[in-house]
């Protein structure tokens, strides 16, 4: 997946909106690459909309732990990330958001882009 094909910069945040079928590992790597690109381009806020991706089941708890730790490392505390995912992909206990907070990644996960944008624009004091 060419990250730049799905990456754009809007007025006050960057957006990464990939589409298509892929494995969970490919999706996770693409998000990490988008976070890295956002950091490289000095974008402090990134909306990642993975609702257009298919081909994999909801991630397990261990999967969530490891990929979110990776995203936190890639962010380096410089990029806050709002993730839009289909409801069935969102853990109701928000385990991943706890991992993110503990790893220094300011992030939230939302079922709609409108909620994610509001969170990014609202100062993102509390993860969604």
MODELLER restraints for C-alpha pairs under 7 A, 6 or more apart:
rsr = mdl.restraints
at = mdl.atoms
rsr.add(forms.Gaussian(group=physical.xy_distance, feature=features.Distance(at['CA:3:A'], at['CA:30:A']), mean=6.63, stdev=0.5))
rsr.add(forms.Gaussian(group=physical.xy_distance, feature=features.Distance(at['CA:3:A'], at['CA:34:A']), mean=6.35, stdev=0.5))
rsr.add(forms.Gaussian(group=physical.xy_distance, feature=features.Distance(at['CA:6:A'], at['CA:16:A']), mean=5.46, stdev=0.5))
rsr.add(forms.Gaussian(group=physical.xy_distance, feature=features.Distance(at['CA:6:A'], at['CA:17:A']), mean=5.28, stdev=0.5))
rsr.add(forms.Gaussian(group=physical.xy_distance, feature=features.Distance(at['CA:6:A'], at['CA:18:A']), mean=5.28, stdev=0.5))
rsr.add(forms.Gaussian(group=physical.xy_distance, feature=features.Distance(at['CA:7:A'], at['CA:15:A']), mean=5.67, stdev=0.5))
rsr.add(forms.Gaussian(group=physical.xy_distance, feature=features.Distance(at['CA:7:A'], at['CA:16:A']), mean=4.44, stdev=0.5))
rsr.add(forms.Gaussian(group=physical.xy_distance, feature=features.Distance(at['CA:7:A'], at['CA:17:A']), mean=6.64, stdev=0.5))
rsr.add(forms.Gaussian(group=physical.xy_distance, feature=features.Distance(at['CA:8:A'], at['CA:14:A']), mean=5.69, stdev=0.5))
rsr.add(forms.Gaussian(group=physical.xy_distance, feature=features.Distance(at['CA:8:A'], at['CA:15:A']), mean=5.28, stdev=0.5))
rsr.add(forms.Gaussian(group=physical.xy_distance, feature=features.Distance(at['CA:8:A'], at['CA:16:A']), mean=6.53, stdev=0.5))
rsr.add(forms.Gaussian(group=physical.xy_distance, feature=features.Distance(at['CA:9:A'], at['CA:15:A']), mean=6.15, stdev=0.5))
rsr.add(forms.Gaussian(group=physical.xy_distance, feature=features.Distance(at['CA:13:A'], at['CA:43:A']), mean=6.62, stdev=0.5))
rsr.add(forms.Gaussian(group=physical.xy_distance, feature=features.Distance(at['CA:13:A'], at['CA:45:A']), mean=4.91, stdev=0.5))
rsr.add(forms.Gaussian(group=physical.xy_distance, feature=features.Distance(at['CA:13:A'], at['CA:46:A']), mean=5.62, stdev=0.5))
rsr.add(forms.Gaussian(group=physical.xy_distance, feature=features.Distance(at['CA:14:A'], at['CA:38:A']), mean=6.94, stdev=0.5))
rsr.add(forms.Gaussian(group=physical.xy_distance, feature=features.Distance(at['CA:14:A'], at['CA:43:A']), mean=6.42, stdev=0.5))
rsr.add(forms.Gaussian(group=physical.xy_distance, feature=features.Distance(at['CA:14:A'], at['CA:45:A']), mean=6.23, stdev=0.5))
rsr.add(forms.Gaussian(group=physical.xy_distance, feature=features.Distance(at['CA:14:A'], at['CA:46:A']), mean=4.73, stdev=0.5))
rsr.add(forms.Gaussian(group=physical.xy_distance, feature=features.Distance(at['CA:14:A'], at['CA:47:A']), mean=6.20, stdev=0.5))
rsr.add(forms.Gaussian(group=physical.xy_distance, feature=features.Distance(at['CA:15:A'], at['CA:46:A']), mean=5.54, stdev=0.5))
rsr.add(forms.Gaussian(group=physical.xy_distance, feature=features.Distance(at['CA:15:A'], at['CA:47:A']), mean=4.66, stdev=0.5))
rsr.add(forms.Gaussian(group=physical.xy_distance, feature=features.Distance(at['CA:15:A'], at['CA:48:A']), mean=5.90, stdev=0.5))
rsr.add(forms.Gaussian(group=physical.xy_distance, feature=features.Distance(at['CA:16:A'], at['CA:34:A']), mean=6.63, stdev=0.5))
rsr.add(forms.Gaussian(group=physical.xy_distance, feature=features.Distance(at['CA:16:A'], at['CA:47:A']), mean=6.20, stdev=0.5))
rsr.add(forms.Gaussian(group=physical.xy_distance, feature=features.Distance(at['CA:16:A'], at['CA:48:A']), mean=4.80, stdev=0.5))
rsr.add(forms.Gaussian(group=physical.xy_distance, feature=features.Distance(at['CA:16:A'], at['CA:49:A']), mean=6.21, stdev=0.5))
rsr.add(forms.Gaussian(group=physical.xy_distance, feature=features.Distance(at['CA:17:A'], at['CA:48:A']), mean=6.01, stdev=0.5))
rsr.add(forms.Gaussian(group=physical.xy_distance, feature=features.Distance(at['CA:17:A'], at['CA:49:A']), mean=4.79, stdev=0.5))
rsr.add(forms.Gaussian(group=physical.xy_distance, feature=features.Distance(at['CA:17:A'], at['CA:50:A']), mean=6.25, stdev=0.5))
rsr.add(forms.Gaussian(group=physical.xy_distance, feature=features.Distance(at['CA:18:A'], at['CA:50:A']), mean=6.26, stdev=0.5))
rsr.add(forms.Gaussian(group=physical.xy_distance, feature=features.Distance(at['CA:18:A'], at['CA:52:A']), mean=6.40, stdev=0.5))
rsr.add(forms.Gaussian(group=physical.xy_distance, feature=features.Distance(at['CA:18:A'], at['CA:53:A']), mean=6.65, stdev=0.5))
rsr.add(forms.Gaussian(group=physical.xy_distance, feature=features.Distance(at['CA:19:A'], at['CA:52:A']), mean=4.49, stdev=0.5))
rsr.add(forms.Gaussian(group=physical.xy_distance, feature=features.Distance(at['CA:19:A'], at['CA:53:A']), mean=4.89, stdev=0.5))
rsr.add(forms.Gaussian(group=physical.xy_distance, feature=features.Distance(at['CA:20:A'], at['CA:52:A']), mean=6.43, stdev=0.5))
rsr.add(forms.Gaussian(group=physical.xy_distance, feature=features.Distance(at['CA:20:A'], at['CA:53:A']), mean=5.03, stdev=0.5))
rsr.add(forms.Gaussian(group=physical.xy_distance, feature=features.Distance(at['CA:20:A'], at['CA:54:A']), mean=6.16, stdev=0.5))
rsr.add(forms.Gaussian(group=physical.xy_distance, feature=features.Distance(at['CA:21:A'], at['CA:53:A']), mean=5.70, stdev=0.5))
rsr.add(forms.Gaussian(group=physical.xy_distance, feature=features.Distance(at['CA:21:A'], at['CA:54:A']), mean=4.61, stdev=0.5))
rsr.add(forms.Gaussian(group=physical.xy_distance, feature=features.Distance(at['CA:21:A'], at['CA:55:A']), mean=4.88, stdev=0.5))
rsr.add(forms.Gaussian(group=physical.xy_distance, feature=features.Distance(at['CA:22:A'], at['CA:54:A']), mean=6.31, stdev=0.5))
rsr.add(forms.Gaussian(group=physical.xy_distance, feature=features.Distance(at['CA:22:A'], at['CA:55:A']), mean=5.27, stdev=0.5))
rsr.add(forms.Gaussian(group=physical.xy_distance, feature=features.Distance(at['CA:23:A'], at['CA:55:A']), mean=5.91, stdev=0.5))
rsr.add(forms.Gaussian(group=physical.xy_distance, feature=features.Distance(at['CA:23:A'], at['CA:56:A']), mean=5.60, stdev=0.5))
rsr.add(forms.Gaussian(group=physical.xy_distance, feature=features.Distance(at['CA:24:A'], at['CA:56:A']), mean=5.62, stdev=0.5))
rsr.add(forms.Gaussian(group=physical.xy_distance, feature=features.Distance(at['CA:28:A'], at['CA:67:A']), mean=6.51, stdev=0.5))
rsr.add(forms.Gaussian(group=physical.xy_distance, feature=features.Distance(at['CA:32:A'], at['CA:71:A']), mean=5.44, stdev=0.5))
rsr.add(forms.Gaussian(group=physical.xy_distance, feature=features.Distance(at['CA:32:A'], at['CA:74:A']), mean=6.59, stdev=0.5))
rsr.add(forms.Gaussian(group=physical.xy_distance, feature=features.Distance(at['CA:35:A'], at['CA:74:A']), mean=6.67, stdev=0.5))
rsr.add(forms.Gaussian(group=physical.xy_distance, feature=features.Distance(at['CA:35:A'], at['CA:75:A']), mean=6.09, stdev=0.5))
rsr.add(forms.Gaussian(group=physical.xy_distance, feature=features.Distance(at['CA:36:A'], at['CA:74:A']), mean=5.88, stdev=0.5))
rsr.add(forms.Gaussian(group=physical.xy_distance, feature=features.Distance(at['CA:36:A'], at['CA:75:A']), mean=6.53, stdev=0.5))
rsr.add(forms.Gaussian(group=physical.xy_distance, feature=features.Distance(at['CA:38:A'], at['CA:46:A']), mean=6.89, stdev=0.5))
rsr.add(forms.Gaussian(group=physical.xy_distance, feature=features.Distance(at['CA:39:A'], at['CA:75:A']), mean=6.63, stdev=0.5))
rsr.add(forms.Gaussian(group=physical.xy_distance, feature=features.Distance(at['CA:39:A'], at['CA:78:A']), mean=6.53, stdev=0.5))
rsr.add(forms.Gaussian(group=physical.xy_distance, feature=features.Distance(at['CA:39:A'], at['CA:79:A']), mean=6.14, stdev=0.5))
rsr.add(forms.Gaussian(group=physical.xy_distance, feature=features.Distance(at['CA:43:A'], at['CA:79:A']), mean=6.71, stdev=0.5))
rsr.add(forms.Gaussian(group=physical.xy_distance, feature=features.Distance(at['CA:44:A'], at['CA:78:A']), mean=6.02, stdev=0.5))
rsr.add(forms.Gaussian(group=physical.xy_distance, feature=features.Distance(at['CA:44:A'], at['CA:79:A']), mean=4.51, stdev=0.5))
rsr.add(forms.Gaussian(group=physical.xy_distance, feature=features.Distance(at['CA:44:A'], at['CA:80:A']), mean=6.15, stdev=0.5))
rsr.add(forms.Gaussian(group=physical.xy_distance, feature=features.Distance(at['CA:45:A'], at['CA:79:A']), mean=5.51, stdev=0.5))
rsr.add(forms.Gaussian(group=physical.xy_distance, feature=features.Distance(at['CA:45:A'], at['CA:80:A']), mean=5.01, stdev=0.5))
rsr.add(forms.Gaussian(group=physical.xy_distance, feature=features.Distance(at['CA:45:A'], at['CA:81:A']), mean=6.15, stdev=0.5))
rsr.add(forms.Gaussian(group=physical.xy_distance, feature=features.Distance(at['CA:45:A'], at['CA:120:A']), mean=6.79, stdev=0.5))
rsr.add(forms.Gaussian(group=physical.xy_distance, feature=features.Distance(at['CA:46:A'], at['CA:79:A']), mean=6.74, stdev=0.5))
rsr.add(forms.Gaussian(group=physical.xy_distance, feature=features.Distance(at['CA:46:A'], at['CA:80:A']), mean=6.20, stdev=0.5))
rsr.add(forms.Gaussian(group=physical.xy_distance, feature=features.Distance(at['CA:46:A'], at['CA:81:A']), mean=4.94, stdev=0.5))
rsr.add(forms.Gaussian(group=physical.xy_distance, feature=features.Distance(at['CA:46:A'], at['CA:82:A']), mean=6.31, stdev=0.5))
rsr.add(forms.Gaussian(group=physical.xy_distance, feature=features.Distance(at['CA:47:A'], at['CA:81:A']), mean=5.87, stdev=0.5))
rsr.add(forms.Gaussian(group=physical.xy_distance, feature=features.Distance(at['CA:47:A'], at['CA:82:A']), mean=4.80, stdev=0.5))
rsr.add(forms.Gaussian(group=physical.xy_distance, feature=features.Distance(at['CA:47:A'], at['CA:83:A']), mean=5.96, stdev=0.5))
rsr.add(forms.Gaussian(group=physical.xy_distance, feature=features.Distance(at['CA:48:A'], at['CA:81:A']), mean=6.97, stdev=0.5))
rsr.add(forms.Gaussian(group=physical.xy_distance, feature=features.Distance(at['CA:48:A'], at['CA:82:A']), mean=6.06, stdev=0.5))
rsr.add(forms.Gaussian(group=physical.xy_distance, feature=features.Distance(at['CA:48:A'], at['CA:83:A']), mean=4.75, stdev=0.5))
rsr.add(forms.Gaussian(group=physical.xy_distance, feature=features.Distance(at['CA:48:A'], at['CA:84:A']), mean=6.12, stdev=0.5))
rsr.add(forms.Gaussian(group=physical.xy_distance, feature=features.Distance(at['CA:49:A'], at['CA:83:A']), mean=5.77, stdev=0.5))
rsr.add(forms.Gaussian(group=physical.xy_distance, feature=features.Distance(at['CA:49:A'], at['CA:84:A']), mean=4.48, stdev=0.5))
rsr.add(forms.Gaussian(group=physical.xy_distance, feature=features.Distance(at['CA:49:A'], at['CA:85:A']), mean=6.34, stdev=0.5))
rsr.add(forms.Gaussian(group=physical.xy_distance, feature=features.Distance(at['CA:50:A'], at['CA:84:A']), mean=6.00, stdev=0.5))
rsr.add(forms.Gaussian(group=physical.xy_distance, feature=features.Distance(at['CA:50:A'], at['CA:85:A']), mean=5.39, stdev=0.5))
rsr.add(forms.Gaussian(group=physical.xy_distance, feature=features.Distance(at['CA:51:A'], at['CA:84:A']), mean=6.29, stdev=0.5))
rsr.add(forms.Gaussian(group=physical.xy_distance, feature=features.Distance(at['CA:51:A'], at['CA:85:A']), mean=4.57, stdev=0.5))
rsr.add(forms.Gaussian(group=physical.xy_distance, feature=features.Distance(at['CA:51:A'], at['CA:86:A']), mean=5.16, stdev=0.5))
rsr.add(forms.Gaussian(group=physical.xy_distance, feature=features.Distance(at['CA:58:A'], at['CA:88:A']), mean=7.00, stdev=0.5))
rsr.add(forms.Gaussian(group=physical.xy_distance, feature=features.Distance(at['CA:58:A'], at['CA:89:A']), mean=4.89, stdev=0.5))
rsr.add(forms.Gaussian(group=physical.xy_distance, feature=features.Distance(at['CA:64:A'], at['CA:96:A']), mean=5.76, stdev=0.5))
rsr.add(forms.Gaussian(group=physical.xy_distance, feature=features.Distance(at['CA:65:A'], at['CA:96:A']), mean=6.38, stdev=0.5))
rsr.add(forms.Gaussian(group=physical.xy_distance, feature=features.Distance(at['CA:65:A'], at['CA:99:A']), mean=6.33, stdev=0.5))
rsr.add(forms.Gaussian(group=physical.xy_distance, feature=features.Distance(at['CA:68:A'], at['CA:96:A']), mean=6.60, stdev=0.5))
rsr.add(forms.Gaussian(group=physical.xy_distance, feature=features.Distance(at['CA:68:A'], at['CA:99:A']), mean=6.84, stdev=0.5))
rsr.add(forms.Gaussian(group=physical.xy_distance, feature=features.Distance(at['CA:68:A'], at['CA:100:A']), mean=6.04, stdev=0.5))
rsr.add(forms.Gaussian(group=physical.xy_distance, feature=features.Distance(at['CA:69:A'], at['CA:100:A']), mean=6.67, stdev=0.5))
rsr.add(forms.Gaussian(group=physical.xy_distance, feature=features.Distance(at['CA:69:A'], at['CA:103:A']), mean=6.31, stdev=0.5))
rsr.add(forms.Gaussian(group=physical.xy_distance, feature=features.Distance(at['CA:72:A'], at['CA:100:A']), mean=6.51, stdev=0.5))
rsr.add(forms.Gaussian(group=physical.xy_distance, feature=features.Distance(at['CA:72:A'], at['CA:103:A']), mean=6.02, stdev=0.5))
rsr.add(forms.Gaussian(group=physical.xy_distance, feature=features.Distance(at['CA:72:A'], at['CA:104:A']), mean=6.33, stdev=0.5))
rsr.add(forms.Gaussian(group=physical.xy_distance, feature=features.Distance(at['CA:72:A'], at['CA:105:A']), mean=4.89, stdev=0.5))
rsr.add(forms.Gaussian(group=physical.xy_distance, feature=features.Distance(at['CA:77:A'], at['CA:104:A']), mean=6.04, stdev=0.5))
rsr.add(forms.Gaussian(group=physical.xy_distance, feature=features.Distance(at['CA:77:A'], at['CA:105:A']), mean=5.87, stdev=0.5))
rsr.add(forms.Gaussian(group=physical.xy_distance, feature=features.Distance(at['CA:80:A'], at['CA:105:A']), mean=6.63, stdev=0.5))
rsr.add(forms.Gaussian(group=physical.xy_distance, feature=features.Distance(at['CA:80:A'], at['CA:106:A']), mean=4.95, stdev=0.5))
rsr.add(forms.Gaussian(group=physical.xy_distance, feature=features.Distance(at['CA:80:A'], at['CA:107:A']), mean=5.62, stdev=0.5))
rsr.add(forms.Gaussian(group=physical.xy_distance, feature=features.Distance(at['CA:81:A'], at['CA:106:A']), mean=6.49, stdev=0.5))
rsr.add(forms.Gaussian(group=physical.xy_distance, feature=features.Distance(at['CA:81:A'], at['CA:107:A']), mean=4.66, stdev=0.5))
rsr.add(forms.Gaussian(group=physical.xy_distance, feature=features.Distance(at['CA:81:A'], at['CA:108:A']), mean=6.65, stdev=0.5))
rsr.add(forms.Gaussian(group=physical.xy_distance, feature=features.Distance(at['CA:82:A'], at['CA:107:A']), mean=5.48, stdev=0.5))
rsr.add(forms.Gaussian(group=physical.xy_distance, feature=features.Distance(at['CA:82:A'], at['CA:108:A']), mean=4.91, stdev=0.5))
rsr.add(forms.Gaussian(group=physical.xy_distance, feature=features.Distance(at['CA:82:A'], at['CA:109:A']), mean=5.87, stdev=0.5))
rsr.add(forms.Gaussian(group=physical.xy_distance, feature=features.Distance(at['CA:82:A'], at['CA:116:A']), mean=5.52, stdev=0.5))
rsr.add(forms.Gaussian(group=physical.xy_distance, feature=features.Distance(at['CA:82:A'], at['CA:120:A']), mean=6.75, stdev=0.5))
rsr.add(forms.Gaussian(group=physical.xy_distance, feature=features.Distance(at['CA:83:A'], at['CA:108:A']), mean=6.10, stdev=0.5))
rsr.add(forms.Gaussian(group=physical.xy_distance, feature=features.Distance(at['CA:83:A'], at['CA:109:A']), mean=4.60, stdev=0.5))
rsr.add(forms.Gaussian(group=physical.xy_distance, feature=features.Distance(at['CA:83:A'], at['CA:110:A']), mean=6.10, stdev=0.5))
rsr.add(forms.Gaussian(group=physical.xy_distance, feature=features.Distance(at['CA:83:A'], at['CA:116:A']), mean=6.84, stdev=0.5))
rsr.add(forms.Gaussian(group=physical.xy_distance, feature=features.Distance(at['CA:84:A'], at['CA:109:A']), mean=5.86, stdev=0.5))
rsr.add(forms.Gaussian(group=physical.xy_distance, feature=features.Distance(at['CA:84:A'], at['CA:110:A']), mean=4.90, stdev=0.5))
rsr.add(forms.Gaussian(group=physical.xy_distance, feature=features.Distance(at['CA:84:A'], at['CA:111:A']), mean=5.53, stdev=0.5))
rsr.add(forms.Gaussian(group=physical.xy_distance, feature=features.Distance(at['CA:84:A'], at['CA:112:A']), mean=5.91, stdev=0.5))
rsr.add(forms.Gaussian(group=physical.xy_distance, feature=features.Distance(at['CA:84:A'], at['CA:113:A']), mean=5.96, stdev=0.5))
rsr.add(forms.Gaussian(group=physical.xy_distance, feature=features.Distance(at['CA:84:A'], at['CA:116:A']), mean=6.65, stdev=0.5))
rsr.add(forms.Gaussian(group=physical.xy_distance, feature=features.Distance(at['CA:85:A'], at['CA:110:A']), mean=6.35, stdev=0.5))
rsr.add(forms.Gaussian(group=physical.xy_distance, feature=features.Distance(at['CA:85:A'], at['CA:111:A']), mean=5.45, stdev=0.5))
rsr.add(forms.Gaussian(group=physical.xy_distance, feature=features.Distance(at['CA:86:A'], at['CA:111:A']), mean=5.74, stdev=0.5))
rsr.add(forms.Gaussian(group=physical.xy_distance, feature=features.Distance(at['CA:87:A'], at['CA:111:A']), mean=5.56, stdev=0.5))
rsr.add(forms.Gaussian(group=physical.xy_distance, feature=features.Distance(at['CA:97:A'], at['CA:107:A']), mean=6.66, stdev=0.5))
rsr.add(forms.Gaussian(group=physical.xy_distance, feature=features.Distance(at['CA:97:A'], at['CA:108:A']), mean=6.47, stdev=0.5))
rsr.add(forms.Gaussian(group=physical.xy_distance, feature=features.Distance(at['CA:97:A'], at['CA:127:A']), mean=6.78, stdev=0.5))
rsr.add(forms.Gaussian(group=physical.xy_distance, feature=features.Distance(at['CA:100:A'], at['CA:106:A']), mean=6.71, stdev=0.5))
rsr.add(forms.Gaussian(group=physical.xy_distance, feature=features.Distance(at['CA:100:A'], at['CA:107:A']), mean=6.75, stdev=0.5))
rsr.add(forms.Gaussian(group=physical.xy_distance, feature=features.Distance(at['CA:106:A'], at['CA:127:A']), mean=6.86, stdev=0.5))
rsr.add(forms.Gaussian(group=physical.xy_distance, feature=features.Distance(at['CA:107:A'], at['CA:127:A']), mean=5.58, stdev=0.5))
rsr.add(forms.Gaussian(group=physical.xy_distance, feature=features.Distance(at['CA:108:A'], at['CA:127:A']), mean=4.51, stdev=0.5))
rsr.add(forms.Gaussian(group=physical.xy_distance, feature=features.Distance(at['CA:108:A'], at['CA:128:A']), mean=4.25, stdev=0.5))
rsr.add(forms.Gaussian(group=physical.xy_distance, feature=features.Distance(at['CA:109:A'], at['CA:128:A']), mean=5.49, stdev=0.5))
rsr.add(forms.Gaussian(group=physical.xy_distance, feature=features.Distance(at['CA:110:A'], at['CA:116:A']), mean=5.82, stdev=0.5))
rsr.add(forms.Gaussian(group=physical.xy_distance, feature=features.Distance(at['CA:110:A'], at['CA:128:A']), mean=6.64, stdev=0.5))
